Amino acid sequence: MMHVNEGVFEALFVSPLQPSDRPTPETIAEAIGTMVRRLGAAGCTSHTAEEFGDHPEEAAERMRWVRQLVGDRCCCLYLPTAPPKTTASAGPDFLPVRMAA
């Protein structure tokens, strides 16, 4: 079983977000949500593993950045196990990732 934070890290790792983008908590959440919807948890894990196999030093540096970014900017990310009942009214841009205070 995967820890939720590991899934968040992997989704952000495979996203196109870069340090030069100076990401905000909102863009971080958007990147994570987009990658989870696009690749699923298993796809994010697979792409992360592939990068560590092909480019271990660069991948390790990116993962350090991802972990620091999540820790510094997001405090705590919450991934619901089921969509809330208000999902239908949230519209097509609903992100399954949101910040929790």
Buried (B, 14 or more C-beta within 10 A) or exposed (E): EEEEBBBBBBBBBBBEBEEEEEBEBEBBBBBBBBBBEEBEBEBBBBBBEEBBEEEEEEBEEBBEBBBEBBEEBBEEBEBEEEEEEEEEEEEEEBBBBBBEE
